[in-house]
Amino acid sequence: MSKVRKDVVNRRRKIIKPTFYLMPVEWIVALYFKIIGKMKLKKTNFKSYKEPALILCNHASMIDFPAVVLSMFPHRVCWVASIEEFNGREWLFNHLGVVPKRKFTTDLVLIKNIANLISKRKISVCIYPEARFSIAGVNEKIGDGLGKLAKLCKCRIIMIKSFGNYLLSPQWNKHPYRGNKVVVEATQLLSKDEVLNNTSDFIDQKIQDAFVYDEYRYADENKIRIKSLKRAEKIHRILYKCPICKTEGKMDSKGIHLWCNACNNKWEMDEYSKLHCLTNKTPFEYVSDWYKYEREEAYKEVYEGKYHFEDDIRLERLINAKVKFKSVGTIHMVHDINGYTLFGTLDDGTQFNLHKPPLSTKSVHIEYNYKGRGDAIDLATIDATWWVYPLHPVCLTKFNFTTEAIYEYNLTKNHDE
């Protein structure tokens, strides 16, 4: 019997350019998703993908990947992807030129790989800077540093931005695909000369501005209809706080309706994804505005020193791409102004302690009912990936806000000192 390799994925291996015999397969799969999403492709401000580039994309659903493939046809591209995506398909990902990384960690090996591919091997690299799917159809925060990366690679920057892709399959209820029209716009943000002749701060701001989007306003303005009679089902996963009575964790949804079990106020989602309160007055017609309200409330809680979460959690560790995740025990987790702290005794009797200081975690990746195993938080160090499953019901989306707020609070505090 062959031994299972102990390392997860070799991040230091030489990245293979996408192999020629897999490209037709990639194109056929992409074409299938083009048909599902009724995809339209647009290209502005440049003529060809032949010159290598740093490709930046917004990230809302699985259709984002075929969107890039079709937009760049027939040119090849390497990808940056989370290390757990290699599970069960390591050979395929290696031969498609996928560069592994751990989410929300500083990885010098990754930077070296990207720079080598673009500047020396002359192939474009695609990055999803938000580092997770958009939760509510709006842009998530992205860190600075892409300007420095582009200057290091001495290359142009192209933005491939998709519209309608989130509405096709939102993270709070990924299936079934709902038959929307997806528009993919590829734009050259900066030429190679413009990258070399401008500061990294200027480039970062250019990228930040390009990443602004709002799928719910887009749906309304472009009259994109969602005919599904389950178009609001499970949306309480992201709209967890009632804007009327301010109660958290009492929202629920079914069919085209959303309601609060604490105050009994009820909303209906129309075919253009707008919300209408049936029982009271509310300022939120757009899901994105409600989501932003929740972000503001979570930030306020952190900055006023009121935020504190703790619970027993089930801990899983990514062993390798063949074994995948393995449950290692039930321990305790605390999340507060000091960051994430996990401690306890694992199933094998060893003591476990993991502390992720606030400035080590700009954001966090969350998954609703990840692979049927429950709501999960993805925490990673440069050497390990952990999936955290709270044992009791939680407002999972709130971690997305509080993690960012705690990072920014501590960053400001350090600067003031």
C-alpha positions as CSV (number, residue, x, y, z in Angstrom):
1,M,0.0,0.0,0.0
2,S,1.4,3.4,-1.0
3,K,2.0,5.9,1.8
4,V,-0.1,9.1,2.0
5,R,2.2,12.0,1.5
6,K,2.5,14.1,4.6
7,D,2.8,17.6,3.2
8,V,-0.4,19.4,2.1
9,V,0.7,20.9,-1.2
10,N,4.2,21.8,-2.1
11,R,4.0,25.6,-2.4
12,R,7.7,25.7,-3.3
13,R,7.5,23.5,-6.4
14,K,8.0,25.1,-9.8
15,I,4.6,26.1,-11.2
16,I,3.7,24.3,-14.4
17,K,2.3,26.4,-17.2
18,P,-1.2,25.1,-18.1
19,T,-0.6,22.0,-20.2
20,F,-1.7,22.2,-23.8
21,Y,-3.8,19.0,-23.7
22,L,-6.0,20.3,-20.9
23,M,-6.8,23.6,-22.5
24,P,-9.6,22.1,-24.8
25,V,-11.2,20.6,-21.7
26,E,-11.0,23.9,-19.9
27,W,-12.6,25.7,-22.9
28,I,-15.4,23.2,-23.2
29,V,-16.3,23.5,-19.5
30,A,-16.2,27.2,-19.8
31,L,-18.5,27.2,-22.8
32,Y,-21.0,25.1,-20.8
33,F,-21.1,27.8,-18.1
34,K,-21.3,30.5,-20.8
35,I,-24.5,28.9,-22.0
36,I,-25.9,28.5,-18.4
37,G,-25.1,32.2,-17.6
38,K,-26.1,33.6,-21.0
39,M,-22.7,35.2,-20.8
40,K,-21.7,38.2,-22.9
41,L,-18.0,39.2,-23.2
42,K,-16.7,42.7,-23.6
43,K,-13.1,44.1,-23.9
44,T,-12.0,47.7,-23.6
45,N,-8.8,49.7,-23.6
46,F,-6.6,46.9,-25.0
47,K,-6.4,44.6,-28.0
48,S,-4.9,41.3,-26.9
49,Y,-3.9,39.1,-23.9
50,K,-0.6,38.2,-25.6
51,E,1.4,40.5,-23.4
52,P,1.6,39.0,-19.9
53,A,-0.5,40.8,-17.3
54,L,-1.6,40.7,-13.7
55,I,-5.3,39.8,-14.1
56,L,-7.6,40.9,-11.2
57,C,-11.1,39.6,-10.9
58,N,-14.1,40.1,-8.7
59,H,-15.3,36.9,-7.1
60,A,-19.0,36.0,-6.7
61,S,-19.6,32.5,-7.9
62,M,-18.0,29.5,-9.7
63,I,-18.8,31.0,-13.0
64,D,-16.0,33.6,-12.4
65,F,-13.4,31.0,-13.6
66,P,-15.0,30.1,-16.9
67,A,-15.6,33.9,-17.4
68,V,-11.8,34.4,-17.3
69,V,-11.1,31.4,-19.5
70,L,-13.5,32.6,-22.2
71,S,-12.4,36.2,-22.0
72,M,-8.8,35.2,-22.5
73,F,-9.4,32.6,-25.2
74,P,-7.2,31.2,-26.7
75,H,-4.4,32.4,-24.3
76,R,-3.4,30.5,-21.3
77,V,-3.4,31.8,-17.7
78,C,-2.1,30.7,-14.3
79,W,-4.3,31.0,-11.3
80,V,-3.8,31.7,-7.6
81,A,-6.1,29.5,-5.5
82,S,-6.6,28.6,-1.8
83,I,-4.6,25.5,-0.8
84,E,-7.8,23.5,0.2
85,E,-9.0,23.8,-3.4
86,F,-6.4,21.2,-4.3
87,N,-8.3,18.6,-2.3
88,G,-8.9,15.6,-4.5
89,R,-7.7,17.3,-7.7
90,E,-4.0,18.1,-7.0
91,W,-2.7,16.6,-10.3
92,L,-5.3,18.6,-12.3
93,F,-4.6,21.9,-10.5
94,N,-0.9,21.4,-10.9
95,H,-1.3,20.9,-14.6
96,L,-3.6,23.8,-15.0
97,G,-1.0,26.1,-13.6
98,V,-2.7,26.8,-10.3
99,V,-0.5,28.6,-7.6
100,P,-1.4,27.5,-4.1
101,K,-1.7,29.9,-1.1
102,R,-3.3,30.0,2.3
103,K,-6.0,32.6,2.8
104,F,-5.1,35.9,4.5
105,T,-1.5,35.0,5.2
106,T,1.6,36.9,4.1
107,D,3.4,34.5,1.7
108,L,6.7,35.4,0.2
109,V,6.8,32.2,-1.8
110,L,3.5,33.1,-3.5
111,I,4.9,36.5,-4.5
112,K,8.0,34.9,-5.9
113,N,6.0,32.4,-7.9
114,I,3.8,35.2,-9.4
115,A,6.7,37.4,-10.3
116,N,8.5,34.5,-11.9
117,L,5.5,33.5,-14.0
118,I,4.8,37.0,-15.3
119,S,8.3,38.6,-15.6
120,K,10.4,35.6,-16.6
121,R,8.1,33.0,-18.0
122,K,5.8,35.5,-19.8
123,I,2.4,34.2,-18.8
124,S,-0.4,36.1,-17.1
125,V,-1.5,35.3,-13.6
126,C,-5.1,35.6,-12.4
127,I,-5.8,36.7,-8.8
128,Y,-9.0,37.2,-6.9
129,P,-7.9,39.9,-4.4
130,E,-11.1,39.6,-2.3
131,A,-9.8,36.1,-1.4
132,R,-13.4,34.8,-0.9
133,F,-16.7,34.8,-2.7
134,S,-18.7,38.0,-2.3
135,I,-21.2,37.4,0.5
136,A,-23.8,40.0,-0.4
137,G,-23.1,40.9,-4.0
138,V,-20.9,43.9,-3.1
139,N,-17.1,44.2,-3.1
140,E,-15.3,42.9,0.0
141,K,-12.3,44.7,1.3
142,I,-9.0,44.1,-0.4
143,G,-5.6,44.9,1.1
144,D,-2.9,47.1,-0.3
145,G,0.1,45.6,-1.9
146,L,-1.1,44.8,-5.4
147,G,0.6,48.0,-6.7
148,K,3.9,46.8,-5.3
149,L,3.3,43.4,-6.8
150,A,2.6,44.8,-10.3
151,K,5.7,47.0,-10.1
152,L,7.8,44.0,-9.0
153,C,6.4,42.0,-12.0
154,K,6.8,45.0,-14.3
155,C,3.6,44.3,-16.1
156,R,0.3,45.8,-17.0
157,I,-2.9,45.3,-15.0
158,I,-6.2,44.0,-16.5
159,M,-9.4,43.9,-14.6
160,I,-12.0,41.2,-15.5
161,K,-15.2,42.2,-13.9
162,S,-18.4,40.1,-14.0
163,F,-21.9,41.4,-13.5
164,G,-24.9,39.2,-12.8
165,N,-22.6,36.3,-11.7
166,Y,-23.6,36.7,-8.0
167,L,-27.3,36.8,-8.8
168,L,-26.8,33.5,-10.7
169,S,-25.7,31.6,-7.6
170,P,-25.4,33.7,-4.4
171,Q,-23.3,32.3,-1.5
172,W,-26.2,32.2,0.9
173,N,-28.0,29.7,-1.4
174,K,-25.7,28.5,-4.2
175,H,-28.1,26.1,-6.0
176,P,-29.8,25.9,-8.3
177,Y,-28.3,28.2,-10.9
178,R,-31.0,30.7,-11.6
179,G,-30.6,31.6,-15.3
180,N,-29.4,35.2,-15.3
181,K,-27.5,37.1,-17.9
182,V,-23.8,37.5,-17.0
183,V,-21.8,40.3,-18.5
184,V,-18.0,40.0,-18.4
185,E,-16.0,43.2,-18.9
186,A,-12.3,43.1,-19.4
187,T,-10.5,46.4,-19.0
188,Q,-6.8,47.3,-19.0
189,L,-6.5,49.5,-15.8
190,L,-2.9,50.4,-16.4
191,S,-0.3,49.7,-19.1
192,K,3.1,48.4,-18.3
193,D,4.6,52.0,-18.7
194,E,1.8,53.4,-16.4
195,V,2.6,50.8,-13.7
196,L,6.3,51.6,-13.9
197,N,5.8,55.4,-13.9
198,N,3.3,55.6,-11.0
199,T,3.6,55.0,-7.3
200,S,2.3,51.8,-5.8
201,D,-0.2,53.9,-3.7
202,F,-1.6,55.4,-6.9
203,I,-1.9,51.9,-8.4
204,D,-3.6,50.5,-5.3
205,Q,-6.2,53.3,-5.4
206,K,-6.9,52.7,-9.0
207,I,-7.5,49.0,-8.2
208,Q,-9.7,49.9,-5.2
209,D,-11.9,52.1,-7.4
210,A,-12.2,49.5,-10.1
211,F,-13.4,46.9,-7.5
212,V,-16.6,48.8,-6.5
213,Y,-19.7,46.9,-7.5
214,D,-23.3,46.2,-6.2
215,E,-25.1,43.3,-7.8
216,Y,-28.5,44.2,-6.2
217,R,-28.5,47.7,-7.7
218,Y,-27.3,46.2,-11.0
219,A,-30.2,43.8,-11.0
220,D,-32.7,46.7,-10.4
221,E,-31.1,49.1,-12.9
222,N,-30.8,46.4,-15.6
223,K,-34.2,44.7,-14.8
224,I,-32.7,41.3,-14.3
225,R,-35.5,39.1,-13.2
226,I,-35.2,36.2,-10.8
227,K,-38.3,34.2,-11.4
228,S,-37.5,31.5,-8.8
229,L,-40.1,31.2,-6.1
230,K,-37.2,30.4,-3.7
231,R,-35.3,33.6,-4.5
232,A,-35.1,34.7,-0.9
233,E,-34.6,31.3,0.7
234,K,-31.8,31.2,3.2
235,I,-31.0,34.9,2.8
236,H,-31.2,35.2,6.6
237,R,-27.7,33.7,6.6
238,I,-26.4,37.2,5.5
239,L,-29.3,39.4,6.8
240,Y,-29.0,38.2,10.4
241,K,-29.8,41.5,12.2
242,C,-33.3,43.0,12.2
243,P,-33.0,46.7,11.3
244,I,-36.3,47.4,13.1
245,C,-35.9,45.8,16.5
246,K,-32.0,45.4,16.3
247,T,-32.2,41.7,17.4
248,E,-29.5,39.4,16.0
249,G,-29.9,35.8,15.1
250,K,-33.7,35.8,14.9
251,M,-34.1,36.3,11.2
252,D,-35.5,33.5,9.0
253,S,-36.6,33.1,5.4
254,K,-38.5,30.8,3.0
255,G,-39.6,31.2,-0.6
256,I,-39.7,34.9,-1.4
257,H,-40.1,36.1,2.2
258,L,-37.8,37.1,5.0
259,W,-39.0,37.8,8.6
260,C,-37.9,38.5,12.1
261,N,-39.0,36.1,14.8
262,A,-38.4,38.6,17.5
263,C,-40.6,41.5,16.3
264,N,-42.6,39.7,13.5
265,N,-41.8,42.2,10.8
266,K,-41.7,40.7,7.3
267,W,-40.2,41.4,3.9
268,E,-40.9,40.2,0.4
269,M,-38.2,40.0,-2.3
270,D,-39.6,40.9,-5.7
271,E,-38.4,39.5,-9.1
272,Y,-35.8,42.3,-9.3
273,S,-34.3,41.3,-5.9
274,K,-35.6,44.4,-4.1
275,L,-37.0,44.1,-0.6
276,H,-40.4,45.4,0.4
277,C,-41.3,45.4,4.1
278,L,-44.9,44.2,4.4
279,T,-45.4,45.3,8.1
280,N,-43.4,48.4,8.8
281,K,-41.2,51.1,7.4
282,T,-37.6,50.2,6.7
283,P,-34.8,52.2,4.9
284,F,-33.5,49.1,3.1
285,E,-34.8,48.2,-0.4
286,Y,-31.5,46.6,-1.4
287,V,-29.9,43.6,0.3
288,S,-26.5,45.3,-0.1
289,D,-27.7,48.3,2.0
290,W,-28.9,46.0,4.8
291,Y,-25.5,44.2,4.6
292,K,-23.6,47.5,4.9
293,Y,-25.8,48.4,7.9
294,E,-24.8,45.2,9.6
295,R,-21.1,46.0,8.9
296,E,-21.5,49.4,10.5
297,E,-23.2,47.9,13.6
298,A,-20.5,45.3,14.0
299,Y,-17.8,48.0,13.7
300,K,-19.5,50.1,16.3
301,E,-19.7,47.1,18.7
302,V,-15.9,46.5,18.2
303,Y,-14.9,50.1,18.6
304,E,-17.1,50.6,21.7
305,G,-15.4,47.5,23.3
306,K,-18.6,45.5,23.5
307,Y,-17.7,42.7,21.1
308,H,-16.9,39.3,22.5
309,F,-17.5,35.8,21.2
310,E,-16.7,32.4,22.6
311,D,-18.0,28.9,22.2
312,D,-16.9,25.3,22.0
313,I,-15.9,24.4,18.4
314,R,-15.2,21.4,16.4
315,L,-11.8,21.7,14.8
316,E,-10.7,20.2,11.5
317,R,-7.2,20.3,10.0
318,L,-6.3,20.1,6.3
319,I,-4.0,17.0,6.3
320,N,-3.2,16.9,2.5
321,A,-4.9,16.9,-0.8
322,K,-5.6,13.2,-0.7
323,V,-6.8,12.8,2.9
324,K,-8.3,16.3,2.9
325,F,-9.8,17.6,6.2
326,K,-9.7,15.5,9.4
327,S,-11.6,16.3,12.6
328,V,-9.1,16.5,15.4
329,G,-11.2,17.4,18.4
330,T,-13.6,19.7,20.2
331,I,-11.9,22.7,21.9
332,H,-12.8,26.3,22.9
333,M,-12.5,29.5,20.8
334,V,-12.5,33.1,21.8
335,H,-12.8,36.0,19.4
336,D,-12.4,39.5,20.7
337,I,-10.3,42.7,20.4
338,N,-7.2,40.5,20.9
339,G,-7.9,38.3,17.8
340,Y,-8.7,34.6,17.5
341,T,-7.6,32.3,20.4
342,L,-8.2,28.5,20.2
343,F,-7.3,26.2,23.0
344,G,-8.1,22.8,24.5
345,T,-7.3,19.1,24.4
346,L,-7.5,17.3,21.1
347,D,-8.9,13.8,20.6
348,D,-5.3,12.3,20.7
349,G,-4.7,13.9,24.1
350,T,-2.4,16.6,23.0
351,Q,-2.8,20.2,24.1
352,F,-3.7,22.7,21.3
353,N,-3.1,26.4,21.4
354,L,-3.5,28.7,18.5
355,H,-3.5,32.5,18.8
356,K,-3.9,34.7,15.7
357,P,-3.2,38.3,16.7
358,P,-5.5,40.9,15.2
359,L,-2.9,42.3,12.9
360,S,-2.2,38.9,11.4
361,T,-5.8,38.6,10.1
362,K,-7.1,41.4,7.9
363,S,-10.2,39.4,6.9
364,V,-11.6,35.9,7.3
365,H,-13.2,33.3,5.0
366,I,-16.5,31.9,6.1
367,E,-18.6,29.1,4.5
368,Y,-22.3,28.4,5.1
369,N,-22.8,24.7,5.7
370,Y,-19.5,23.8,4.2
371,K,-19.8,20.5,2.3
372,G,-22.8,19.6,4.6
373,R,-20.7,19.7,7.7
374,G,-21.9,23.0,9.2
375,D,-21.1,26.7,9.2
376,A,-17.4,27.1,9.2
377,I,-14.6,29.7,9.7
378,D,-11.4,29.2,7.8
379,L,-8.3,30.1,9.8
380,A,-4.8,29.7,8.4
381,T,-1.2,30.2,9.4
382,I,1.6,29.9,6.8
383,D,2.0,26.3,7.7
384,A,-1.5,25.0,8.5
385,T,-5.2,25.4,7.5
386,W,-7.9,24.9,10.2
387,W,-11.6,24.8,9.7
388,V,-13.6,25.9,12.8
389,Y,-17.2,24.8,13.3
390,P,-19.0,26.5,16.2
391,L,-21.1,23.9,18.1
392,H,-24.1,26.3,18.6
393,P,-26.0,28.5,16.1
394,V,-24.0,31.7,15.3
395,C,-24.4,34.7,13.0
396,L,-21.6,33.5,10.8
397,T,-21.6,36.6,8.6
398,K,-20.8,38.8,11.6
399,F,-17.3,37.3,11.8
400,N,-16.6,38.8,8.3
401,F,-17.2,42.2,9.8
402,T,-15.7,41.9,13.3
403,T,-12.5,40.4,12.0
404,E,-11.9,43.4,9.7
405,A,-13.0,45.8,12.4
406,I,-10.6,44.3,15.0
407,Y,-7.8,44.5,12.5
408,E,-8.5,48.1,11.7
409,Y,-9.0,49.1,15.3
410,N,-5.6,47.6,16.3
411,L,-3.9,49.1,13.2
412,T,-5.1,52.6,14.2
413,K,-4.2,52.0,17.8
414,N,-0.6,51.0,16.9
415,H,-0.2,54.0,14.6
416,D,-1.4,56.4,17.4
417,E,1.1,54.9,19.8
